[in-house]
Amino acid sequence: MDMNEQTLIQHTLKFLAECEYEGLSASAETIAGKLTLPPGQVDQLLQDLREAELLEVDCFELTASGREYALHVLQAHRLYETYLARKTGLPESVWHKLADEREHALSKDDVKKLAEELGHPRFDPHGDPIPTSTGEMPVKRGKSLVEYPANWAGRVVHIEDEPSNLYSRIAEAGITTDTVLRIERRNENEMHIRVEGEAFIFHDTVAAQITVVELEAGETYDDSVERLSSLRIGEKAEIIGMSSLCRGLERNRLLDLGVVPGTVTTAELMNPSGSPVGYRLRGACIALRKQQADHIRIRKVRQ
């Protein structure tokens, strides 16, 4: 079995395990669509899986050994994405591709060590559950954002990262797992939402990629929470936290500069192009690009 065939088998097993977790039906057609393969190649792939006793005969259910194999690949992929998010400065746009490439080379021992290094996370950066070494995963939670009406507020628990063109629209809005948002208006095929003082319009095809849950008892959408990038020259604000989109080396640098809850900052200088902006932090003027300032949550101080 060459490496290309091995990779296709692992991707197929991973897809079938994801369908099983989501409660979705799999077929030769959905596999062909997921892997962008011609029908004849998919038929041969399914035959190989059944001959290897990884897939049940005459259906699309994984055998016990097939499920174990699939969950290992899923665990490797999602742990490696988590590693890239926490430990490197690589852009989010490349995580999935790199994890797709790396998942095939990670042994069970490699995955075990990686899980220990990361503190055995239960979810990856997109909110996907990470299988444990024994194949356990958290119970699926939440509903699609498109199922909710206007004036509803909730918390994001998962963002589907494929297809990438839809995911990039969500990422550009600065929405991540744990983001609290509110639906302000619903039209036939789109919704207007508010996130940290910013307004966005999402077509339902984009909103369907976002899974949300109800806010906890006593919790409400806080209109006073905004992004540092909204601060005008001369305005002051108290820092209340950072988005989970701010990770790795960049997060550590901002923490070292004093970007911590309770710090008061002032917007002092602006580049003629609008970015970067100089913010007064603990006696020093720190230049931050708009993308960096978007990741810092504030509450404006009335003057």
LOKE-428427 format. One line per 5 residues: for each residue x, y, z of N, C-alpha, C. Coordinates in steps of 0.05 Angstrom, whole numbers, padded with zeros to 5 digits. Each point is the difference from the previous one (the first is absolute). Layout:
BEGIN
X Y Z X Y Z X Y Z  ...
END
This chain:
BEGIN
00017 -00024 00000 -00017 00024 00000 00018 00025 00000  -00003 00017 -00021 00017 00024 -00001 -00012 00021 00019  00017 00021 00003 -00008 00021 00019 -00025 00015 -00008  -00004 00004 -00026 -00023 00014 -00010 -00025 -00016 00007  00000 -00026 -00004 -00023 -00017 00007 -00005 00000 00030
00022 -00001 00015 -00002 00001 00030 -00013 00026 00009  00008 00022 -00012 -00012 00026 00007 -00029 00001 -00006  -00008 -00010 -00023 -00029 -00001 -00008 -00016 -00017 00019  00011 -00022 00008 -00014 -00017 00019 -00004 00014 00027  00021 00014 00009 -00002 00014 00026 -00020 00023 -00002
00000 00014 -00022 -00019 00022 -00003 -00029 -00011 -00001  -00004 -00023 -00013 -00026 -00012 -00001 -00010 -00008 00027  00018 -00013 00015 -00008 -00009 00027 -00006 00024 00018  00016 00021 -00003 -00005 00024 00016 -00027 00012 -00006  -00007 00001 -00026 -00025 00011 -00009 -00024 -00016 00011
00003 -00027 -00001 -00021 -00017 00010 -00004 00002 00030  00022 00004 00014 -00002 00004 00029 -00013 00027 00007  00005 00020 -00016 -00012 00026 00004 -00030 -00002 -00006  -00008 -00014 -00021 -00028 -00004 -00006 -00015 -00014 00023  00013 -00020 00011 -00011 -00016 00022 -00005 00018 00024
00020 00017 00006 -00002 00018 00023 -00023 00020 -00004  -00002 00010 -00025 -00020 00021 -00006 -00028 -00012 -00004  -00002 -00027 -00002 -00025 -00012 -00005 -00009 00002 -00029  00019 00002 -00019 -00005 00004 -00028 00004 -00027 -00015  -00015 -00003 -00021 00003 -00024 -00017 00022 00004 -00020
00016 -00021 -00004 00022 00001 -00019 -00008 -00018 -00024  00012 00006 -00023 -00005 -00015 -00024 00024 00002 -00018  00001 -00015 -00022 00021 00002 -00019 00001 00028 -00012  -00023 00012 -00003 -00001 00027 -00012 00011 00021 00019  -00006 -00002 00026 00010 00020 00019 00030 -00003 00003
00010 -00025 -00001 00029 -00005 00002 00014 00012 -00025  -00012 -00005 -00023 00011 00011 -00025 00002 00031 00001  -00022 00012 00011 00000 00029 00002 00020 00010 00020  00003 -00013 00022 00019 00008 00021 00029 -00002 -00009  00006 -00022 -00014 00028 -00005 -00008 00005 00009 -00029
-00021 00011 -00014 00002 00007 -00028 00013 -00022 -00017  -00013 -00023 00002 00009 -00024 -00015 -00022 -00009 -00020  00008 -00012 -00022 -00020 -00011 -00019 -00013 -00025 00012  -00025 -00006 -00008 -00015 -00022 00012 00015 -00027 -00001  00014 -00006 -00022 00014 -00025 -00002 00022 -00003 00021
00014 00022 00006 00021 -00002 00020 -00011 -00003 00028  -00023 00012 00005 -00013 -00003 00026 -00009 -00029 00004  -00011 -00012 -00021 -00009 -00028 00002 00023 -00018 00007  00024 00005 -00012 00023 -00016 00006 00010 00005 00028  -00002 00025 00009 00008 00007 00027 -00017 -00014 00020
-00026 00000 -00004 -00019 -00014 00018 00005 -00030 00001  00007 -00011 -00023 00006 -00028 -00001 00025 -00006 00016  00020 00017 -00002 00025 -00004 00015 -00006 00002 00030  -00017 00019 00008 -00006 00003 00029 -00015 -00025 00010  -00017 -00011 -00016 -00015 -00024 00009 00018 -00025 00001
00018 -00002 -00019 00019 -00022 00000 00019 00001 00024  00006 00025 00008 00017 00004 00024 -00016 -00002 00026  -00026 -00005 -00002 -00018 -00002 00023 -00001 00025 00016  00001 00023 -00014 -00003 00026 00013 -00028 00011 -00004  -00014 -00011 -00019 -00028 00009 -00006 -00018 -00024 -00003
-00024 00002 00012 -00019 -00022 -00001 -00008 -00005 -00030  -00007 -00025 -00005 -00009 -00008 -00027 -00028 00011 -00005  -00004 00010 -00025 -00026 00009 -00009 -00012 00024 00016  00017 00015 00014 -00010 00025 00013 00024 00018 00004  -00004 00023 00012 00022 00019 00004 00006 00004 00029
-00003 -00021 00016 00007 00001 00028 00028 -00011 00005  00015 00014 00016 00027 -00009 00007 -00001 -00025 00017  00019 -00018 -00004 00004 -00022 00019 00014 00010 00025  00002 -00017 00020 00014 00009 00024 00029 00009 -00005  00014 -00016 -00017 00027 00008 -00007 00001 00024 -00018
-00020 00003 -00017 -00001 00024 -00017 -00005 00025 00016  -00018 -00002 00020 -00006 00023 00017 00025 00007 00017  00014 -00019 00010 00024 00005 00016 00021 00015 -00017  00003 -00010 -00025 00019 00013 -00019 -00008 00028 -00006  -00026 00004 -00006 -00011 00026 -00007 00004 00020 00022
-00006 -00008 00025 00002 00018 00023 00029 00007 00006  00018 -00018 -00006 00029 00007 00003 00007 00022 -00020  -00009 -00002 -00025 00006 00021 -00020 -00013 00026 00008  -00025 -00001 00009 -00014 00024 00009 00015 00013 00024  00008 -00016 00019 00014 00010 00023 00027 00014 -00008
00014 -00013 -00018 00026 00011 -00010 -00005 00026 -00014  -00020 00002 -00017 -00005 00024 -00015 -00008 00023 00018  -00018 -00005 00019 -00010 00022 00016 00020 00009 00022  00015 -00019 00009 00022 00007 00019 00021 00017 -00014  00006 -00008 -00025 00021 00015 -00014 -00009 00028 -00007
-00026 00003 -00007 -00011 00027 -00004 00002 00017 00026  -00006 -00013 00022 00002 00014 00026 00029 00008 00006  00019 -00018 -00007 00028 00006 00004 00008 00024 -00017  -00008 00001 -00026 00006 00022 -00017 -00011 00026 00010  -00025 -00001 00011 -00013 00024 00011 00014 00011 00025
00009 -00018 00017 00011 00008 00026 00030 00006 00000  00014 -00015 -00016 00029 00000 00002 00015 00013 -00023  -00014 00007 -00022 00013 00013 -00022 -00013 00026 -00007  00013 00015 -00017 -00011 00026 -00009 -00012 -00003 -00028  -00004 -00025 -00009 -00011 -00004 -00027 -00028 00010 -00002
-00008 00011 -00024 -00027 00010 -00003 -00021 -00023 00000  -00023 00007 00010 -00022 -00020 00002 -00007 -00013 -00026  00004 00014 -00022 -00007 -00010 -00027 00015 -00025 -00008  00023 -00005 00013 00016 -00023 -00009 -00002 -00024 00020  -00013 00004 00023 -00001 -00021 00020 -00012 -00026 -00011
-00023 00002 -00013 -00014 -00024 -00009 00017 -00016 -00020  00011 00014 -00019 00016 -00013 -00021 00025 -00014 00013  00013 00014 00018 00024 -00012 00013 -00008 -00024 00017  -00023 00002 00014 -00009 -00022 00016 -00008 -00024 -00017  -00012 00006 -00024 -00007 -00022 -00019 00025 -00015 -00008
00022 00015 -00004 00025 -00013 -00009 00014 -00015 00023  -00002 00011 00024 00015 -00011 00023 -00014 -00024 00013  -00026 00000 -00002 -00016 -00021 00015 00008 -00028 -00008  00009 -00004 -00025 00007 -00027 -00010 00026 -00010 00011  00017 00018 00010 00027 -00008 00009 00002 -00003 00030
-00021 00007 00015 00001 -00001 00029 -00008 -00028 00010  00018 -00012 00015 -00006 -00026 00012 -00017 00003 00025  -00009 -00022 00012 -00015 00002 00025 00017 00013 00022  00025 -00007 00001 00018 00012 00020 00003 00030 -00004  00003 00008 -00026 00002 00028 -00007 -00024 00015 00010
-00024 -00011 -00006 -00025 00013 00008 -00003 00001 00030  00008 -00021 00014 -00001 00000 00029 00017 00022 00012  00025 00003 -00011 00018 00021 00010 -00011 00028 -00006  -00011 00003 -00024 -00011 00026 -00007 -00024 00008 00018  -00017 -00020 00006 -00023 00005 00017 00010 00009 00028
00020 -00014 00010 00011 00007 00026 00012 00028 00000  00015 00007 -00021 00012 00026 -00002 -00020 00022 00000  -00023 -00005 -00012 -00021 00021 -00003 -00020 -00001 00023  00003 -00019 00019 -00018 -00001 00023 -00026 -00014 -00006  00000 -00019 -00019 -00023 -00016 -00007 -00025 00017 -00006
00002 00018 -00020 -00023 00017 -00006 -00024 -00017 -00010  -00024 00009 00005 -00024 -00014 -00008 -00010 00009 -00028  00008 00025 -00007 -00009 00011 -00026 00023 00013 -00014  -00001 00000 -00027 00021 00014 -00015 -00008 00030 -00004  00016 00016 -00013 -00006 00029 -00002 -00026 00007 -00013
-00011 -00019 -00016 -00026 00006 -00013 -00023 -00011 00015  00005 -00013 00024 -00021 -00011 00016 -00007 -00029 -00006  00016 -00013 -00018 -00004 -00028 -00006 00010 -00017 00023  -00015 -00021 00008 00009 -00016 00023 00024 -00017 -00007  00019 -00002 00019 00024 -00016 -00004 -00004 -00027 00014
00001 -00022 -00015 -00003 -00026 00013 00023 -00005 00020  -00007 -00014 00022 00020 -00008 00019 00015 -00025 -00011  00020 -00009 00014 00014 -00024 -00008 -00017 -00025 00000  -00022 00001 00015 -00019 -00022 00001 -00024 00004 -00019  00001 00021 -00016 -00021 00005 -00020 -00024 00015 00010
00001 00011 00024 -00023 00015 00010 00000 00029 -00010  -00024 00010 -00005 -00003 00028 -00008 -00023 00013 00015  00002 00026 00005 -00022 00014 00013 -00026 -00002 -00016  -00022 00000 00014 -00026 -00001 -00014 -00004 00025 -00017  -00010 -00004 -00024 -00005 00022 -00019 -00019 00020 00013
00005 00025 -00002 -00017 00021 00012 -00004 00023 -00020  -00022 00014 00005 -00006 00024 -00015 -00016 -00005 -00025  -00009 00022 -00012 -00016 00000 -00025 00013 00020 -00019  -00008 -00003 -00026 00010 00019 -00020 -00012 00028 00006  00016 00021 -00005 -00009 00027 00004 -00025 00007 -00016
-00003 -00013 -00024 -00022 00007 -00017 -00027 -00009 00012  00000 -00016 00021 -00024 -00009 00012 -00013 00020 00020  00014 00022 00005 -00009 00019 00020 -00011 00026 -00013  -00019 00013 00015 -00013 00024 -00011 00015 00026 00007  -00011 00022 -00009 00011 00026 00007 -00002 00005 00030
00019 00015 00010 00001 00008 00029 00010 -00023 00018  00008 -00022 -00012 00011 -00022 00016 00030 00005 00004  00010 -00007 00024 00029 00002 00005 00010 -00027 00011  00024 -00007 -00008 00011 -00025 00009 00031 -00001 -00003  00011 -00023 00006 00029 -00004 00000 00008 -00020 -00021
00021 00006 -00015 00010 -00017 -00021 00016 -00023 00013  -00006 -00025 -00008 00015 -00023 00010 00014 -00015 -00021  -00007 00005 -00026 00014 -00014 -00021 -00003 00016 -00026  00022 -00001 -00016 -00001 00013 -00027 00011 -00021 -00019  -00015 -00007 -00020 00008 -00019 -00021 00021 00014 -00017
00024 -00013 -00003 00022 00013 -00015 00001 -00008 -00029  -00020 -00015 -00010 -00002 -00007 -00028 -00028 00005 -00010  -00004 00011 -00024 00020 00009 -00019 00014 00026 00010  00025 00003 -00008 00017 00021 00010 -00011 00028 -00007  -00014 00003 -00023 -00009 00027 -00007 -00022 00010 00019
-00016 -00019 00011 -00020 00008 00020 00013 00005 00027  00019 -00017 00007 00013 00003 00025 00016 00027 00001  00012 00007 -00022 00016 00025 00000 -00018 00024 00005  -00025 -00001 -00009 -00018 00023 00005 -00006 00003 00030  -00002 -00023 00014 -00005 00001 00029 00025 00009 00014
00023 -00010 -00008 00025 00007 00013 00006 00030 -00004  -00006 00011 -00023 00004 00028 -00005 -00016 00018 00018  -00023 -00011 00009 -00018 00015 00019 00010 -00002 00028  00022 -00016 00005 00011 -00003 00027 -00017 -00018 00018  -00016 -00017 -00012 -00017 -00018 00016 00015 -00026 00004
00000 -00009 00025 00014 -00024 00007 -00017 -00015 00021  00009 -00024 00007 -00014 -00014 00021 00001 00016 00026  -00022 00001 00014 -00004 00016 00025 -00009 00029 -00006  -00002 00008 -00025 -00010 00026 -00006 -00030 00002 00007  -00008 00022 00013 -00028 00005 00005 -00011 00019 -00021
-00022 -00007 -00012 -00011 00017 -00022 -00030 00003 00003  -00011 00019 -00015 -00029 00005 00000 -00010 00003 -00028  -00022 -00013 -00006 -00013 00003 -00026 -00018 00025 00002  00006 00020 -00016 -00015 00025 00001 -00024 00000 -00019  00004 -00013 -00023 -00021 00000 -00020 00002 -00025 -00017
-00023 -00011 -00009 00000 -00023 -00018 -00015 00008 -00026  00012 -00006 -00023 -00013 00002 -00025 -00004 -00028 -00011  -00010 -00002 -00024 -00007 -00027 -00010 00025 -00018 -00002  00023 00011 -00010 00023 -00017 -00004 00025 00011 00015  -00003 00019 00018 00023 00011 00013 -00007 00010 00028
00020 00004 00016 -00004 00011 00027 00020 00022 00006  -00009 00019 00016 00017 00022 00009 00007 -00007 00029  00026 -00003 00006 00009 -00006 00027 00018 00021 00011  00002 00001 00027 00018 00019 00013 00019 -00016 00018  00025 00007 -00002 00021 -00013 00015 00020 00021 00010
00002 00003 00026 00019 00018 00013 -00001 00028 -00013  -00025 00010 -00003 -00004 00027 -00011 00001 00002 -00030  00007 -00021 -00014 00002 00000 -00029 -00025 -00014 -00012  -00009 00010 -00023 -00023 -00011 -00014 00009 -00015 -00025  -00012 -00023 -00005 00007 -00016 -00023 -00026 -00011 -00013
00001 -00004 -00026 -00023 -00012 -00014 00010 -00027 -00012  -00012 -00022 00008 00007 -00026 -00009 -00022 -00013 -00016  00006 -00010 -00024 -00019 -00016 -00014 -00004 -00026 00016  -00023 -00012 -00003 -00006 -00024 00016 00020 -00023 -00005  00012 -00001 -00024 00020 -00021 -00005 00025 00004 00018
00006 00025 00007 00022 00006 00018 -00009 -00005 00029  -00023 00010 00007 -00010 -00003 00028 -00003 -00030 00007  -00006 -00017 -00020 -00004 -00028 00005 00025 -00014 00009  00023 00013 -00004 00026 -00012 00008 00005 00004 00030  -00017 00017 00013 00005 00007 00028 -00020 -00015 00018
00011 -00014 00020 -00017 -00013 00020 00000 00016 00026  -00023 00003 00012 -00003 00017 00023 -00016 -00014 00022  00003 00010 00024 -00016 -00009 00023 -00013 00024 00014  -00020 -00005 00016 -00013 00021 00016 00020 00011 00020  -00003 00025 00007 00017 00012 00022 -00009 -00013 00026
00018 00000 00019 -00006 -00011 00026 -00019 00018 00015  -00013 -00012 00020 -00020 00015 00016 00013 00025 00012  -00013 00023 -00004 00010 00025 00010 00019 00014 -00018  00009 -00013 -00022 00019 00012 -00018 -00015 00013 -00023  00009 00023 -00009 -00013 00015 -00022 00022 00010 -00019
-00009 00008 -00024 00019 00013 -00019 00007 00027 00011  00026 00006 00003 00009 00025 00012 00007 00020 -00022  -00017 00020 -00003 00004 00020 -00021 00024 00017 00005  00010 00001 00024 00023 00017 00007 00027 -00012 -00009  00000 -00026 -00006 00025 -00013 -00009 00006 00007 -00029
00023 00011 -00005 00008 00007 -00028 00028 -00010 -00005  00010 00007 -00024 00028 -00007 -00007 00017 00025 00002  00025 -00004 00007 00019 00022 00003 00001 00016 -00025  -00003 -00012 -00023 00002 00014 -00026 -00022 00021 -00003  -00021 -00001 00016 -00022 00019 -00002 00007 00026 00015
00021 00000 00016 00007 00023 00017 00011 00023 -00018  -00012 00024 00003 00009 00023 -00015 00023 00014 00015  00015 00016 -00015 00022 00015 00012 -00010 00017 00023  00013 -00003 00024 -00008 00015 00024 -00019 -00016 00018  -00012 -00021 -00010 -00019 -00015 00017 00015 -00020 00017
-00011 -00006 00024 00012 -00019 00018 -00018 -00024 00003  00012 -00023 00007 -00015 -00024 00004 00014 -00018 00020  -00015 -00017 00013 00011 -00020 00018 00001 -00027 -00016  00022 -00013 00001 00003 -00026 -00013 -00014 -00021 00017  -00016 -00017 -00013 -00014 -00021 00014 00008 -00028 -00008
00016 -00001 -00021 00010 -00027 -00009 00008 00000 -00029  00008 -00024 -00009 00008 -00004 -00027 -00016 -00023 -00013  -00004 00003 -00026 -00014 -00021 -00014 00018 -00025 -00002  -00013 -00023 -00001 00016 -00025 -00003 00013 -00001 -00028  -00007 00018 -00018 00014 00002 -00026 00029 00010 00004
00005 00013 00022 00027 00010 00006 00015 -00022 00015  00019 -00013 -00014 00012 -00024 00011 00030 00001 -00001  00012 -00020 00013 00029 -00004 -00003 00018 00023 00007  00019 00005 -00018 00020 00021 00005 -00012 00027 00002  -00020 00006 -00017 -00012 00026 00000 -00014 00005 00027
-00015 -00019 00010 -00014 00003 00026 00020 00005 00022  00022 -00016 00000 00021 00004 00021 00012 00028 -00001  00005 00010 -00024 00011 00026 -00003 -00019 00022 00011  -00026 -00003 -00006 -00019 00020 00010 -00003 -00001 00030  00001 -00024 00011 -00001 -00003 00029 00024 00014 00013
00024 -00004 -00012 00024 00013 00010 -00001 00030 -00001  -00016 00011 -00020 -00002 00029 -00003 -00021 00011 00019  -00014 -00017 00014 -00020 00010 00019 -00029 -00002 -00009  -00005 -00015 -00021 -00027 -00004 -00009 -00013 -00022 00017  -00009 00009 00023 -00013 -00018 00020 -00025 00013 00011
-00019 -00015 00009 -00025 00011 00011 00006 00021 00021  -00014 00023 -00002 00003 00021 00020 00018 00022 -00009  00018 -00004 -00019 00017 00021 -00010 -00016 00020 -00015  00006 00026 00005 -00013 00022 -00015 00018 00009 -00022  -00010 00004 -00024 00016 00008 -00022 -00014 00024 -00014
00016 00015 -00015 -00009 00023 -00015 00010 -00001 -00029  -00017 00005 -00019 00010 00002 -00028 00012 00027 -00004  00026 00001 -00007 00014 00026 -00002 00009 00008 -00028  00009 -00018 -00016 00011 00006 -00026 -00011 -00018 -00021  -00004 00010 -00025 -00009 -00017 -00021 00016 00005 -00025
00008 -00021 -00013 00014 00001 -00026 -00020 00012 -00020  00010 00017 -00019 -00018 00012 -00020 -00018 -00020 -00015  00010 -00025 -00002 -00015 -00021 -00014 -00022 -00012 00018  00001 00007 00026 -00019 -00011 00019 00010 -00022 00017  00023 -00012 -00008 00012 -00022 00015 00030 00000 -00005
00016 -00003 00021 -00007 -00007 00028 -00009 00025 00015  -00010 -00005 00025 -00008 00021 00018 00018 -00002 00025  00008 00023 00011 00016 -00001 00025 -00018 00002 00024  00002 -00020 00018 -00016 00000 00025 00019 00003 00024  -00009 00017 00019 00015 00004 00024 -00006 -00023 00020
00021 -00015 00006 -00003 -00023 00018 00022 00001 00021  -00007 00004 00025 00019 00000 00022 00024 00018 -00005  -00006 00024 -00009 00021 00020 -00004 00015 -00001 -00026  -00006 -00020 -00017 00013 -00002 -00026 -00021 00001 -00022  00009 00010 -00024 -00018 00001 -00023 00006 -00024 -00018
-00020 -00017 -00003 00004 -00025 -00014 -00016 00001 -00026  00014 -00006 -00023 -00014 00000 -00026 -00012 -00028 -00005  -00026 00000 -00006 -00014 -00025 -00007 -00014 00003 -00026  00002 -00021 -00017 -00015 -00001 -00025 -00029 -00005 00007  -00018 00008 -00020 -00029 -00004 00005 -00006 -00029 00007
00012 -00019 -00014 -00006 -00028 00005 00007 -00007 00029  00022 00011 00010 00007 -00006 00028 -00020 00013 00019  -00007 00025 -00005 -00019 00015 00017 -00027 -00013 -00001  -00007 -00013 -00022 -00026 -00014 -00002 -00002 -00022 00020  00023 -00011 00008 00000 -00023 00018 -00002 00008 00030
00001 00026 00006 00000 00009 00027 -00028 00011 00007  -00012 -00011 00021 -00027 00009 00008 00002 00022 00021  -00016 00020 -00003 00001 00023 00018 -00028 00009 00009  00000 00017 00019 -00024 00015 00008 00008 00029 00002  -00012 00017 -00016 00008 00028 00000 -00005 00014 00026
00019 00018 00007 -00002 00015 00025 -00012 00027 -00006  -00022 00007 00013 -00013 00026 -00004 00017 00022 00011  00003 00022 -00015 00018 00022 00008 -00017 00025 00006
END
